[in-house]
Amino acid sequence: MRKHWGWGTAEAALTLEQTAAAAPAIIDHLGFGSPDVEAPVPLGRVRLPAPRVAMALPELSSAADHDRATHALGKAYRDVIRGFRGDFASAPDFVVYPRQEADVERVLEWAQGRNVALIPYGGGTSVVGGIEPRDLDSYEGVISLDMGRMAAVLEVDPVSRAARIQAGAAGPAVEDQLRPHGLTTRFFPQSFEFSTVGGWIATRAGGHYASGPTHIDDLVESVRAITPQGEWESRRLPASGAGPSPDRMLLGSEGTLGVITDSWLRVVARPAHKSSATLRFPDFAAGCAAIRDVLQAGLTPSNCRLIDGQEAPGDDPRPMLVIGFEGGVDTTERVHSALTLCGGGEVQPGGDEEQWRGAFLQAPYLRDTLVGLGILAETFETAVTWERLEGLVTHVRAVTHDAVEQLCGHPGRVTCRLTHVYPDGAAPYFTVLAPVPRGEEIAIWDEIKARVGDALLAQGGTITHHHAVGRDHVPWYARQRPDAHAAVLGAAKQALDPVGILNPGVLGLGGTRRG
């Protein structure tokens, strides 16, 4: 069962006793944190607001406390804190679990007729307020549309190497169904355990692979959705020059234009060979220069993560680069070619890419543990071209350090790593750890986030590389996009969702509300 707050399942979470036992080592390692471990408010003590509307489709719906609580918040730090403290004031009135497209159509028709907001829900892993029923008091009610029961791989085309997959299929379910065919999506975001195909498409998610076809954009062959005005399905094609792409409109739409029900994704043969190496560089800039040489030489490593020395495993303070290749033929030669281009780095013995990947996937669980120790733990990410990268990283580090020291009274830790790399730029990903006064976590993080958002745009970066816009990033998204684009998107919203019931507020699209 999913935890009613925070990340993952209740079974995988540390108990209060286990957290207390781990606390001394964590505090000693970081140099801060409270040994007075705080416990989350149990669901039995949470008081949810009374539902405002009666359930639609009772045979597919639930108003149980656990269902409403787990669909109230995403997984941003501010969400985790509120869930930890038992604050579920924004819980939906009920949750609908459609089993087929006809159910989605029925729910949309019901919601339109009653001025009820509807929020499509995949795995609930949004870190930007993308699924939270926030500021929707002018609607008669709010429901969450959980697509998790529509989770099948419907068709596999082994000739063209594509698969038609329902939107509610989470990463492990997708891979389990493709494995008998010898195929894989080659798409493994950090949220892989819970995030879904529909969520990947709706948020323009980025996969674990560091270069090449790593964004979900690169995998989409066609998309099918149900909108309040009818069906939306693009033709399945390898490429097309026929005007603006209908797929591109749904990619990144965040559930505000329609409910994605299934899609054809490009898949590949499961890799038969993997090779990797680990290097240390004298400084972060040297590591960035080496990566740029690798990408601009035409190599596309599956893993190419440059990690701050403070964040990397071991006692070596130098930045660490994990670089790996995979494919159907021997990949050893490609690793040697990459190492030749990384002349400024020192190859480390025994580099284990799989060990690093395991730690990467466990990181969200660790953040929940840190919350109980009074430690702020959050990330933000961006992308920028190579010529601006060093300046952006330096400036954003300084802004974040200053904000943390001023607001938390302690310098904390601000680390950076490159998660995705391209021939023309890279995606820096920053992690903030700091002691924070209990009860002030949200206000402090919101202020840090605001300063960082301003700094990212000032340095030529984007407000998000793969975390989407949601509600939290709207102020910076509005400054980043052209005004004409905002007008076009607003017109599309009006055409497809004239009543404005679909996920109001994301992307800055409020819709037209009655009353």
C-alpha positions in Angstrom: 0.0 0.0 0.0 1.2 3.5 -0.9 2.1 5.7 2.1 -0.5 8.3 2.8 2.3 10.9 2.8 5.7 11.1 1.1 7.3 8.6 -1.2 6.8 5.0 -1.9 5.0 2.2 0.0 4.3 1.9 3.7 6.3 -1.4 3.8 9.4 0.2 2.4 9.4 3.2 4.8 11.6 3.2 7.9 9.9 2.9 11.2 10.3 5.6 13.8 12.7 3.3 15.7 14.8 2.7 12.6 14.9 6.4 11.8 16.0 7.1 15.3 18.7 4.5 15.1 20.0 5.9 11.8 19.9 9.5 13.0 23.3 9.8 14.7 25.2 8.6 11.6 23.2 10.9 9.3 23.8 13.9 11.5 27.5 13.1 11.9 27.8 12.8 8.1 26.0 16.0 7.2 27.0 18.1 10.2 23.4 19.1 11.0 20.0 17.7 11.9 18.0 17.1 15.0 18.4 13.9 17.1 14.8 14.5 18.3 13.1 12.5 15.6 9.6 13.7 14.6 7.0 11.1 13.6 4.5 11.6 10.8 0.8 12.1 11.7 -0.9 8.8 11.2 -3.8 8.7 8.8 -6.1 7.7 11.6 -5.6 11.2 13.2 -6.0 13.1 9.9 -9.2 15.1 9.5 -10.1 15.4 5.8 -12.6 18.0 4.6 -16.1 16.7 4.0 -16.8 15.8 0.4 -18.8 18.6 -1.4 -20.3 16.4 -4.1 -21.8 12.9 -4.2 -19.7 10.2 -6.0 -20.1 9.8 -9.7 -19.9 6.2 -11.0 -20.0 4.7 -7.5 -18.8 1.3 -8.8 -15.6 2.9 -10.0 -15.1 5.5 -7.2 -13.9 5.8 -3.7 -14.1 8.4 -1.0 -12.0 6.4 1.5 -9.6 8.5 3.6 -6.5 6.7 2.2 -7.6 7.2 -1.4 -8.4 10.9 -0.9 -5.2 11.5 1.1 -2.9 9.8 -1.4 -4.4 11.8 -4.3 -4.2 15.2 -2.5 -0.5 16.0 -2.8 2.4 15.3 -5.1 6.0 14.6 -4.0 7.6 18.0 -3.8 9.3 18.9 -0.5 6.4 21.2 0.4 3.9 18.3 -0.3 5.9 15.9 1.8 6.0 18.3 4.7 2.2 18.9 4.6 1.5 15.2 4.4 4.0 14.5 7.2 2.1 16.9 9.4 -1.3 15.6 8.4 -2.4 18.6 6.3 -4.7 17.3 3.5 -6.9 20.3 3.2 -6.8 20.1 -0.6 -7.9 16.5 -0.8 -10.3 15.7 -3.7 -13.9 14.9 -2.9 -13.4 11.4 -4.3 -11.2 9.3 -6.6 -12.4 7.6 -9.8 -10.6 4.5 -11.2 -11.7 4.0 -14.8 -11.1 0.6 -16.4 -11.6 1.6 -20.0 -12.0 4.7 -22.2 -15.8 4.6 -22.0 -15.4 5.2 -18.2 -13.2 8.2 -18.9 -15.9 9.6 -21.3 -18.6 9.1 -18.7 -16.6 10.9 -16.0 -15.8 13.8 -18.2 -19.5 14.2 -19.2 -20.5 14.0 -15.5 -17.9 16.6 -14.4 -18.8 19.1 -17.2 -22.4 19.0 -16.3 -21.8 19.8 -12.6 -18.9 22.2 -12.8 -16.6 19.8 -11.0 -12.8 20.0 -11.6 -11.1 16.8 -12.7 -7.4 16.1 -12.2 -5.9 13.2 -14.2 -3.6 11.2 -12.0 -0.9 8.8 -13.0 1.6 7.8 -10.3 1.3 10.9 -8.1 5.0 11.7 -8.4 4.7 15.3 -9.5 7.1 17.7 -7.8 5.7 20.9 -9.1 2.1 20.9 -7.8 0.8 19.1 -11.0 -1.8 17.0 -9.3 -2.8 19.1 -6.3 -6.4 20.4 -6.1 -5.2 23.9 -5.2 -7.3 27.1 -5.2 -10.4 25.4 -6.7 -13.1 26.7 -4.3 -15.1 28.2 -7.2 -15.8 24.7 -8.5 -18.7 22.6 -7.1 -16.1 19.9 -6.3 -12.9 18.2 -7.3 -12.3 14.6 -8.3 -9.1 12.8 -9.0 -9.1 10.5 -12.1 -6.6 7.7 -11.3 -5.6 5.9 -14.5 -3.9 3.0 -12.7 -6.4 0.3 -13.8 -5.7 1.0 -17.4 -2.2 -0.4 -17.4 -1.8 -2.9 -20.2 0.5 -3.2 -23.1 -2.2 -3.6 -25.7 -0.2 -4.3 -28.8 3.4 -5.0 -29.7 4.8 -4.4 -33.2 8.1 -6.2 -33.3 8.8 -5.3 -37.0 8.7 -1.5 -36.4 9.7 -1.9 -32.8 6.8 -0.1 -31.1 4.2 -0.9 -28.5 0.8 0.5 -27.7 0.6 1.0 -24.0 -2.3 2.3 -21.8 -1.6 5.5 -19.9 -1.9 4.0 -16.4 0.9 1.5 -16.8 3.8 2.3 -14.4 7.4 1.7 -15.3 7.8 -1.9 -13.8 4.5 -3.0 -15.4 5.6 -1.8 -18.8 8.9 -3.5 -18.6 7.4 -6.8 -17.3 5.0 -6.9 -20.3 7.7 -6.0 -22.8 10.3 -8.4 -21.4 8.8 -11.6 -23.0 9.2 -9.9 -26.4 12.9 -9.1 -25.7 12.0 -5.4 -25.8 12.3 -2.3 -23.5 11.3 1.3 -23.6 14.8 2.3 -22.5 13.0 4.9 -20.3 13.9 4.8 -16.6 13.2 8.1 -14.7 14.0 8.3 -11.0 10.2 7.9 -10.4 10.2 4.7 -12.5 8.7 2.6 -9.7 5.4 4.6 -9.7 5.2 7.0 -12.6 3.1 6.1 -15.6 3.2 6.3 -19.4 0.5 8.9 -19.4 2.3 10.9 -16.8 5.5 10.7 -18.7 3.8 12.1 -21.8 1.8 14.8 -20.0 4.9 16.2 -18.2 7.5 15.7 -21.0 9.5 13.5 -18.6 13.2 12.7 -19.0 14.4 9.2 -18.6 17.4 7.9 -16.7 19.6 7.7 -19.8 21.8 10.7 -20.1 22.0 11.3 -23.9 20.5 10.2 -27.2 16.7 9.5 -27.1 16.1 10.2 -23.4 13.1 12.5 -23.3 9.7 10.8 -23.7 9.3 13.2 -26.7 11.8 11.0 -28.5 9.8 7.8 -27.8 6.3 8.9 -28.8 5.0 7.6 -32.1 1.4 8.6 -31.5 -0.9 9.6 -28.7 -4.6 9.0 -28.0 -6.6 11.1 -25.5 -10.2 11.9 -24.6 -11.1 15.5 -24.3 -14.3 17.2 -23.2 -14.9 17.9 -26.9 -14.2 14.3 -28.1 -11.4 12.0 -29.1 -7.8 13.1 -30.0 -5.7 10.5 -31.8 -2.7 11.2 -33.9 -1.6 9.0 -36.8 1.1 6.5 -36.1 4.1 7.5 -38.1 7.9 7.5 -37.8 8.0 11.2 -38.8 5.9 13.7 -40.5 6.2 17.2 -42.0 2.5 17.8 -42.0 2.2 21.0 -40.0 2.5 21.4 -36.3 2.5 17.9 -34.7 -0.7 16.9 -32.8 1.5 14.8 -30.5 3.6 17.9 -29.5 0.4 19.6 -28.3 -0.3 16.8 -25.8 3.4 16.4 -24.8 3.7 18.6 -21.7 -0.1 19.4 -21.6 -0.2 18.2 -18.0 -3.8 17.0 -18.2 -5.3 20.4 -19.0 -6.3 19.6 -22.6 -7.4 16.0 -22.4 -7.0 12.7 -20.6 -4.3 10.6 -22.3 -5.5 7.0 -22.5 -2.9 5.2 -24.5 0.1 5.8 -26.8 2.4 4.0 -29.2 6.0 4.3 -27.9 9.1 3.3 -29.7 10.9 0.4 -28.0 14.3 -1.2 -28.5 15.9 -4.6 -28.1 17.0 -5.3 -24.5 20.7 -4.5 -24.4 23.0 -7.5 -24.6 26.2 -5.6 -23.6 26.9 -2.9 -21.1 30.3 -1.3 -20.2 31.0 1.6 -17.9 33.8 3.5 -16.2 34.2 6.0 -13.3 36.6 9.0 -13.4 37.5 11.8 -11.0 38.2 15.3 -12.2 40.1 18.2 -10.5 37.0 20.4 -10.6 33.5 20.5 -12.0 34.4 22.7 -15.0 37.0 20.1 -16.1 34.4 17.4 -16.0 31.9 19.5 -18.0 34.6 20.1 -20.7 35.3 16.4 -21.0 31.6 15.5 -21.3 31.2 18.2 -24.0 34.0 16.6 -26.0 32.4 13.2 -25.7 29.0 14.4 -26.9 30.4 16.6 -29.7 32.5 13.7 -30.9 29.2 11.9 -31.7 29.2 9.4 -28.8 25.9 8.9 -27.0 26.5 7.4 -23.6 23.6 5.8 -21.8 24.9 7.1 -18.5 27.0 10.3 -18.2 26.5 11.7 -14.8 29.0 14.3 -13.4 28.5 14.4 -9.6 29.9 16.8 -7.0 32.5 15.3 -4.7 30.3 16.1 -1.7 27.5 14.1 -3.3 29.5 11.3 -4.7 30.2 8.1 -2.7 33.5 7.8 -0.9 35.9 10.3 0.6 37.4 11.7 -2.5 36.4 15.4 -2.7 36.8 15.6 -6.5 33.8 15.5 -8.9 33.0 12.0 -10.1 31.9 11.1 -13.7 30.0 7.9 -14.2 30.0 7.1 -17.9 28.5 4.0 -19.6 27.3 2.5 -22.9 24.9 -0.3 -23.8 23.7 -1.9 -26.9 23.4 -5.0 -29.0 27.1 -5.2 -29.8 30.2 -5.1 -27.6 30.3 -1.6 -26.0 33.9 -1.8 -24.6 35.3 0.1 -27.6 32.9 3.0 -27.0 34.0 3.3 -23.4 37.6 3.4 -24.5 36.8 6.1 -27.0 35.1 8.1 -24.3 38.0 7.7 -21.9 40.4 8.9 -24.6 38.3 12.1 -24.9 38.3 12.5 -21.1 42.0 13.2 -20.8 41.7 15.4 -17.8 40.0 12.7 -15.7 41.6 10.0 -13.6 40.0 6.6 -14.1 38.9 4.9 -10.9 39.2 1.2 -10.3 36.1 -0.8 -9.7 33.5 1.7 -10.9 30.1 0.2 -10.5 27.3 1.8 -12.5 24.6 -0.5 -11.1 25.5 0.4 -7.5 25.2 4.1 -8.4 21.8 3.5 -10.2 20.5 1.7 -7.1 21.4 4.6 -4.9 19.8 7.0 -7.4 16.4 5.2 -7.2 16.5 5.0 -3.4 17.1 8.8 -3.0 13.4 9.8 -2.7 13.0 7.3 0.2 16.0 9.0 2.0 14.4 12.4 1.7 11.4 11.2 3.8 13.8 10.1 6.4 15.5 13.4 6.5 12.2 15.2 7.1 11.8 13.5 10.4 15.3 14.9 11.4 14.4 18.5 10.7 16.4 18.6 7.5 15.3 20.4 4.4 15.9 18.2 1.4 14.9 19.3 -2.1 16.2 19.5 -5.6 15.8 21.8 -8.7 16.9 21.4 -12.2 17.4 23.3 -15.4 19.1 23.1 -18.8 21.4 25.6 -20.6 23.8 25.7 -23.5 27.4 24.9 -22.9 28.8 28.4 -23.2 26.5 29.5 -20.3 26.8 26.4 -18.2 29.8 27.3 -16.0 28.4 30.8 -15.3 24.9 29.4 -14.5 26.3 26.8 -12.1 28.5 29.2 -10.3 25.8 31.9 -10.0 23.0 29.5 -8.9 25.3 27.8 -6.3 26.1 31.3 -4.8 22.4 32.4 -4.8 21.3 29.1 -3.2 24.1 29.2 -0.6 23.3 32.8 0.4 19.6 32.0 0.6 20.1 28.8 2.7 22.5 30.6 5.1 20.3 33.6 5.5 17.0 31.7 6.0 18.2 28.5 7.7 21.0 30.1 9.8 23.4 27.4 8.5 25.3 27.0 5.2 23.9 23.5 4.7 25.0 21.7 1.5 24.3 22.7 -2.0 25.5 20.2 -4.6 25.2 19.9 -8.4 25.3 17.1 -10.9 24.7 16.9 -14.6 21.9 14.4 -15.3 21.4 14.8 -19.1 23.8 16.0 -21.7 23.5 17.1 -25.3 25.9 18.2 -28.0 24.9 21.8 -27.4 24.3 21.9 -23.7 23.5 20.1 -20.4 21.0 19.8 -17.6 22.4 20.7 -14.1 20.5 19.2 -11.2 21.0 20.8 -7.8 20.4 19.3 -4.3 19.8 21.4 -1.2 20.3 19.9 2.3 20.0 22.2 5.4 18.7 22.3 8.9 15.3 24.0 9.1 13.2 25.2 12.0 10.2 23.0 12.4 7.0 24.7 11.3 8.8 27.0 9.0 9.9 24.5 6.3 7.4 25.5 3.6 7.9 29.3 3.9 11.6 28.9 3.9 11.7 26.5 0.9 9.3 28.7 -1.1 11.6 31.7 -0.6 14.7 29.7 -1.6 12.8 28.4 -4.7 11.8 31.9 -5.7 15.3 33.2 -5.6 16.6 30.2 -7.5 13.9 30.4 -10.2 14.9 34.1 -10.8 18.6 33.1 -11.0 18.0 30.3 -13.5 16.2 32.6 -15.9 18.7 35.4 -15.4 21.5 33.0 -16.5 19.7 31.8 -19.6 18.4 28.5 -18.3 14.9 27.1 -18.3 12.7 26.8 -15.2 12.6 23.1 -15.7 14.3 20.4 -17.8 12.1 17.4 -16.9 10.1 18.3 -13.8 7.3 20.0 -15.8 5.5 23.3 -14.9 2.5 22.3 -12.8 1.3 25.1 -10.6 4.6 25.8 -8.8 6.6 26.9 -11.9 3.9 29.0 -13.5 5.4 32.4 -12.6 8.8 31.6 -14.3 7.1 29.7 -17.2 5.1 32.8 -17.9 8.3 34.8 -18.2 10.1 32.1 -20.3 7.5 31.5 -23.0 6.5 34.1 -25.7 3.3 35.9 -25.0 1.9 34.7 -28.4 2.5 31.1 -27.3 0.5 31.7 -24.1 -2.4 33.1 -26.2 -2.3 30.0 -28.5 -2.2 27.6 -25.6 -5.1 29.5 -24.0 -7.1 29.2 -27.2 -6.5 25.5 -27.4 -7.7 25.1 -23.8 -10.9 27.0 -24.6 -11.5 24.9 -27.7 -10.9 21.5 -26.0 -12.2 22.3 -22.5 -14.6 25.2 -22.7 -16.0 24.7 -19.2 -12.4 24.6 -17.8 -12.7 21.5 -15.7 -9.4 19.7 -16.6 -6.6 20.3 -14.1 -7.3 24.0 -13.6 -4.2 26.1 -12.8 -1.4 24.0 -14.3 0.5 25.8 -17.0 -1.2 29.0 -15.8 -4.5 27.8 -17.5 -7.4 28.4 -15.3 -10.2 27.8 -17.8 -13.6 29.4 -17.8 -15.5 28.8 -14.6 -19.3 29.1 -14.1 -20.9 31.1 -11.3 
